[in-house]
Amino acid sequence: MAKAIKQVHIVKNEGICGGQPCIAGTRIKVQHIVLEYERLGWIPDQICDAHPGLTLAGIHAAITYYYDHKNEIDSAIQKDEEFVSRLRRSLC
C-alpha cells in the first residue's frame, strides 16, 4: 500500500502577513508570487532567482494555491491595489 506524503509549502498564520497565505518559512505571500508570474510573465526559475532562499517547489506550490483559490488571492490583490490608490490620492 502506498504511503501518503504530506508536504506543507503554503501556510496561513494570523501572526504572519495578516493571515494571508505565504510560502512556509518566509514572509512572501502567494499573491506576490502570482503578480510576478501572471503580470510580469516570469517563469518559476526567474522567480526563484529573484528570491534567494525560495525553492522551486515553494513557487510551484504558490502558483498551484492561486489556481485552487483564485477568488481569494485576486480579492487580496485588488484590496492592496485599492489601498495604494487611496494612499496616493491622499498624498497629492
N, C-alpha and C positions, 0 to 999 in steps of 0.2 A: 504494500500500500504506500502511495506517495505521501510524503510529509508536506504540509503547507509551510511556506517560508514567509514570515511577515517582515517586511522592511518598511520602516517609517521614514519617509523623506519630507513629508509636509505635516506641520503641526499648527495648532491654533491654541494660543495661551493668552489669556486676558492681560498678563503682565508683560507681554512682548508684542510690540506693534499694535497695541489696542485690540488684540484678539484676531487680527487679520491673519489669514493663512500665510505661513512663512516656510522657507526651507529649513528643516530641522538643524539646530545648532548655529543658526545665523539670525540676523535681523533683516534678511532680504525677503520681501513679500513676493508672493506669487504674482501679484499684479505688476511688479517691476520687471520680472522676467517676461511676462506676457507683452508688456509695452516694447521691450527690446525685440522680442520675437515677431509680434504682429505688426507693430507700427514702424520699427526700424528695419525690419526684414532680416534681422540677424539669424544665423543658424546656431544651433546649440553649441557648437565648438567656439564660435565667436563670443557667445555669452559667457562661456566658461573662461575664455581668455580674459574677458573684461572683469571677471570676479574671481581673483585668486582665492583658492580655498573651497570653491564650489566644485562639485563633481558633475559629470555629465548625467549621472543617474538622478541627482537632485534637480537639475534643469529639466530633464525629461519628465520627472515627476510633477514639477510645477506646471509644465505645459499640459500634461495629462489632467491634472487637477482643474486647470482652467476649462478644458473642454467638458469635464464632468460637472463643473459648477459655473458655467459661463455667465448666467444671470447675476450670481453673487459677485463675481470678480468685475464684470462690466459695470455693475452698480457702484462698487467701491472706486473704480477708476473715474466714473462720472462725478461722484461726490468730491473726490480730490480735485478734479478739474474745475468744478464749480467753486470750491473753496479758493483756489488760486485766482480765479477770475474775480471773485468778490474782493479778495485781498488787493489785487492790482487796482481795481476801481477805487478802493478806499485810500490808496496811496497817491493817487493822482490829484 
